Amino acid sequence: MISNKRGMRLMVLYVIIFALTSTFFMWYSIDHLRMRQIPHQSMTQIQPSCNCTTCSKDKNLGNAKSDFQSVREVAKSLKVVTNEIDYFTQSKSTMFDRSLSIYDPEDQNILQTLFPIDENGVETYSKNRLLNQLNVRLKHAEPKLILVNFYDNHLTASAIHNNVCPVDNCQLTSDKKQFRNADAVISHQIPKRIRRPVQKPDQIWIYHQLESPATIPYITGNKGSVNWTATFRSDSVLPTPYGLFIRHDHVNEMPLKADKNYAFGKTKIAAWFVSNCGGFNGRMAYVKELQKYIKIDIYGFCGPLTCKRGLGGDKCLEILRSDYKFYLSFENSNCRDYITEKFFHNALQHDVIPIVMGAHPDDYKRVAPPNSFIHVDEFNSPRQLAEYMHILDNNDDLYNEYFRWKGTGEFINTKFVCRVCAMVQIASIFPMWYRDISQWWTEEQCVRPDQFKWSTWR
């Protein structure tokens, strides 16, 4: 009797296990089928690293020439994947001064002036793209919430108003609790474990960085998680340079000579303000070699001289303008496009000739006034550079050749906050992301010292 009861219990247990197993496999099959038919927004929730419907078509784009999806490829992929949402056929007359169609070649050209690719998906370097972003005007702008995931006194709640942005229907916040409601998130790093909120599957993730890849050699975050970049690099979606010189429209050629003698009253050769004695390019070694052939006054922690810098005025820059002919604008690393305030503010705006080490010579030419600087790579050695500096020091006419640009243009405020507000409005028209943001950030961007003790692009 006891044996029969035990047998009955085992049989009932087997039936229950069989029923549960069958239910599980039936649920899995139905759910798997639904996933294969899932619409655009839900697919984005499942695959947040891609942030648009082209995720499932990514393998077909393996031969793309850059890390971006081109306009035509994105449009093609959207057409194949889903019919529920088509970013390129919905009306945009309420946004632009005229309705844009992705299939109109002229309109494609407009969109491509705002994003860093051409029609073949190839990355482009253009000063005009930044200016085009500044000039975006929309008939109607939807309210947008932008989360700034770090402290920056230029990116506060009042920044949109303070910059008199032409597109101003954006609210900036640093409250991380608003992550689920934000239309865009600006961050220095992208956490691996964070995914886009369910209610904002098309949330734009923007990688923001003003340090060089030598200083920040690795970017966290899943591949494909970053949509846009906002860095000093000119091929960023939102280029964020430390400075930018724009020539006046009425200026067609350089003046024959400078507007005054910029060598007048200057009794000292060259100065260098520096507090970081290290660096990734051997700049200190270069300066020590240069000092063997010409007088270089070093101010700050790395030299014997001091000057006051503070809210009451910058005595260092006053001394630079009145006493010195040259300023060493040496960055801490030699990386493409990495040109900081040492060049734009310290030197060019204080009537001295900058001697530059850092970005490639072509990068300086893109953003600087013509014939306004001397790059160390123009010379085979520090000794040759010193000899040329002596020549300029002894000849005011030659020295003033480097100031003919004065009065031909101006350094502009690139108004990052205004541009990000405008671009977030049109994000859905041009869905994009970086396949591998860390590779984009670091690959072939910097040079380090080789057989010399300092870096060179030659």
N, C-alpha and C positions, 0 to 999 in steps of 0.2 A: 504493500500500500504506500509505504513511504517512497519506494523507488518510483512508483507511477506518478506520484505528486512531483517528485524532482524532475522526472522526464517532461511533465507538462510545463513546468516552470521554464525549463530550458527551451522548449519549443516556442513558448510565448516570447522569450527573450530574442530568439532568432528572428521571429516574425517582426518584432519591433525594430531590430537592427536593419533588416532587409527594407522595411518601409522607410526608415530614415535615410538610408543610402540611396534608394530610388528617388526620393523627394529631392535630395541634394543634387543628384546628377540632372534631374529634370529642370530644376531651378537654374543650374549652371548653364545648361544648353540654351534655355530661353534668354537668360541674361547675356550670354555670349552673342546670340543672334541679334539682340537689341544693340549691343555695343557696335556691331558691324554696321548697323543702320543709324547710328546715333547722329544727330544734327551737329552743326558747327559749334554752338556754344557749349554743349555738353562734352564734345570731343576736346575742347580746350581745357575743360576742368580735368579730364583724365590725363591729358598730355600738356600740362601747363608750361613745359619748357619751350614750347614752340609758339604759343600765343596766336596762332591763326590756323586756318583750315589747311594750309599747305603742309602741315606736319606729316600727314600720311603720304604725301607726294615727295617728301624730302629725298628719298632714295633716287628718284628720277632726275634730281637736280645735282647729282654728284659731280657733274662735269662743269658746273658753273665756274666762272673765272674769278669769282671773289666770294667773300663770306656773306654776301647779300643775295637775296632773291631779286631778280630784275622785275620791272613792272610787267612785262609780258608774261614771264613765267608765273608770277603770282596770279595774274588775271586768269591764265590758263588753268592753273591748279584749282582756283576757286570755282571755276566753271565745272570742272570735273567732279569735285568732291561734294558739293552741295548746291541745292537750288533754293534753300530757305533764305540764305543771306548772300547777297552779291554786292560787295562794297562798290563795285564799279558801274553799276547800272542805276543805283538809287539817285534821286535828284539831289544836286548840290547847289542849286540856284540860291538857296538861303544862306550859303556860306561864302561863296566867292562873288566877285562882281559880275561874273557870268557863269553859267553852268559848265562844269567840267565833265568831260567824258574820257574815260581811260582809253577808248578806242580812237580818239581824235589825236593824231600825231602832235598837233600844236599843244594840246592840253597835256600830253605826256611830257612834252618839253618843260612846261610850267612846273609840273610835279618834280621833275628831275633836277630842277634848279634849287629845290629845297632839300633834297636828300643826296647823300654822297655816292651815287652811282649813275652810270650812263645807261643807255638803252640795252647794252649788252651785259649789264650787271658788273661792270668794271668800276672799281673805286676811283673817285676823282678828287683832285685837290683844287679848290677854287675859293678865292677870296670873295667872289661875287655871291656864292651861295649863302654866306653869312649875311651879306647885305640884303639878299632876297628874302631871307627869313625876317629880317628887321622890317621889311616893307610889306609883309602880309597884311592884307585888309580883308575883313570878313563882313558880310551883310548882317549875319546873325551868329552869335557865339553862345554855345550852350554853357551853362555853369559847370566848371571843372574844379575838382579838388586835387591839389598836388601836395603829396607828403614829402617833406624834406627830411631825410633820415640821418641828419647830422646838423651840427650848429654852424651857421654861416650868417654873419650880421648883414649880408647883402640879400639873403633869401628868407626874409621874415614876412609876417602877415601884411605889412605895409609896403612891401617892395613893389608890387604892381602899381599902386598909387604913386609912390615916390618916383618911379621911372616914367610916368605918364605913358603907359603902354597903349598902343593903338588897339590891341585886343586885350581887354582888361577883365573879362568875365571869369577870372580864376581866383581861387582862394588857396593861399599857401599855409600849410600847417606843419608843425614839428611834433604834433601829438600822435604817437605811434598807435594809439587806440583807434585812430581813423584809417588804419591800413585797409580795412575791409570796404571802406567807402571811397577810397582814393582812386581817381582816374589815372594817376601816374605817381610813381615812387622814384625819388632821386636818392641815390645811395652811393657811398664809397665802396661798399662791398655788398655782394648778393649772397645772403645766407643759403646754404644748401638745403636746409630742411624747410624753408618757407616756400609755400606755393601760393599761387594767385587765389584770391577769395572767390567763392562760388558765385557771389553776386556781381563780381567784376572780373570775368574770365579774360577780358581784353585789356586788363590793366597794363599800362606801359611801364616797363622797368628801365630806368636810365642809370647807366654807370657814370658817375661823376668823379673826375680825378685831375688834379693840377700838379701832382708830383710826377716825376719821370718813372719809366719802367725800371730803371736801375734802382730807384729807391723803393718802388712797389713792384717787385718782380713777378707777383702771382696774384691772380684774381680768383676769389672763391666763387662758388655758385655752380649750378648745373649747366652743362653745355646747352645752349639754345635758350637760356633763361633771360638774357639781356636783349631788349629791343633796340635801345638807342644808347649812344655814347655822348658824353659831354666832357671833353678833355681839351687840352691845349693843341692836340693834333688837328690839322686842317682837314683830315678825312673823317673826323667824327661827324655824327649826325648833327650835333649842335656844337660846332667849334667854339671853344672857350679860351681864346688866346689872352695872354697877359696884356697885350696891347695891339693896336692895329692902326696903321697910317693910311689915310685915304687922300688921294690927290684931289684938289678942287677941280670942278668941271671946267672952269674957264682956263685952266692951265694946260697948254698944249706942249710946252717944252720948258726945259730948265733955264733959269736965268743965266746970263753969261758969267756973272760973278755973285758972290755972297753979298747980302745986304749991309754987312759991316765987317770989320776986322775982328774975328773971334779970337785972335791970338793976343790982342792988345791987353797989356797989364798982367798977363799970366807969366809967372816966374818959375813955375815948377812943371816937371815933365808929366808924371803919371801917378795916379792913386789907385788903390784897391781897398774897398771896404769888405771885410770878410770876418765871419765869426766861426764858420765851420772849416777847420783846417784840413779836413779829410776830403772825401769826394771819390767818385768812381772813375775819374778821367785823368788823374795825376796832375791836376792843375797846379798844386803847390810845387811840385817838382819843376814844372814849366816856368813858374814865376821865379824860383830860385836860380834857374839857369839864365833867365832873362835879366835878372839883377846883376849878373856879372858884366853886362854890357851897357846898362842904362839904369838910371835912378828910378826906383819904384817905391813909393811911400805906402806902407801897409797900415791901415787903421783897423782897430778892433781886436778881438781876442787873439788873432793869429799874427799880430804885428806890434811894434813898439809904440805906435801913435794912437791917440784917442780923440774923439770929438763927440759932442752931445747930440743925441737924437731924442726927441720927445714931443709932447703936445705943444710946447711953447715955440716950436720951430725946429727945423732940421739944420743944425750948424754944419753937419758933415757935407750936405749938398750945397750949402752956401759957400763953403770953402772950396768945394769941387768946381763950382761955376766961376769963382773969382780967381783961383790960383793955378788950376791945372789945365793942361792941354789934352791929356788922354785919361781914359778910365778903363780899367780892366774889368770887362763884363764877362767874367768867367763863371759858367754854370758848374754845378757839382757833378754833372754827367753829360756825356755827348750822346744825345738821343734826338731823333728826328722831331723837328718842330718845337723842341723844348727851349723856349726863349722867355725869360722871366722879366720881372720889373727891373732887374739889374741893367737891362738893355734899354727898355722903353722909358722908364722913369728916371733912373739914376743918371744915365748918360745922355740920351737924345734930347731930353727936356731940360738939360742943364749945361748946354753949350760946350760939351767936350766931345772928342772923337772916341767912340767905344772901340776897344780892342776886344774882339769876341772869341770865346771858346765855348762850344756847346753843341748847338744844332748844326746840321749840314749847311754849308754856304748858301745853297739854293733856298733853304728855308728862311734864312734872314732876308734874302732878296725879295721873297714873296710878301713879307709883312713890313719891311722897313722902307724909309725914304731912299731914293736912289743915291748911290755913292755916299752913304752916311756912316759907314763902319769899315773896320779893317779886320779880316778874319785871320786867325793865326795860321790856317792851312794855306794861305797865300804865300807862305814862306817855308823854306826847307828847314829852318832852324830858328830858335829864339834869337840867335845872334843876328841873322838876316833881318828879322823883325826889328830888333833894336837899331840896326843901321838905318832902316827906313824911317823909324820914328825920329831919329836924329836929323835926317834930311828935312822932314816936315817941321821940326822944331826950329830949324834955322832958316826956313823959307815961308813967310806968312802967306804968300800967294798960293803955294801948294797946299798949305794947311787949310786955307779957307775954301779950297775946292770941295772939301767934305761938308760944307755948310750951304752950298748953293740951293739945297732943297728947302731951306727955311722960307716959310711964307707960301709954299706951293701946295700945302695941304694941311691936314690936322689929324691928331690922334682922337679916335672916336670911342665913345662908350658903346660896347657891343651888346649891352642890355640883355644878358642871358635870360633873365627872368621874363622879359617880354617875349623873347623868341620861344621859350619853352611853353608859355601860355598859348601862343598862336599855333605852334606845331601840334600840341595835344589835341587841338580842335580838329585837325585834319588827319590824325593818326589812323583812323579807320580806312581812309582812302588809300593808304600806302602801307599795308601791314608788312613788317620786316622784323628780323631778329638776327643776332650773330650766332653762327653755328658753334664757334669756340672763341669766346671773348678773351680768354687768357692768351690764346695763340695770336689773336689780332693785336693785343696789347704789347706783346713782347717780341714777336718774331721779326728779326732783322731791323730792330729799331735803334739799337745802341751799339757803339763801338767802345772798346776798352783798350788800355795801354797794351802795345805789342812789344816790338824790339826796343822802342823808346820807353821812357818812363811816363809818358803821357799819351792820351788818345789822339788819333788823327783820322780824318775822313779821306786822306789822300791814299 
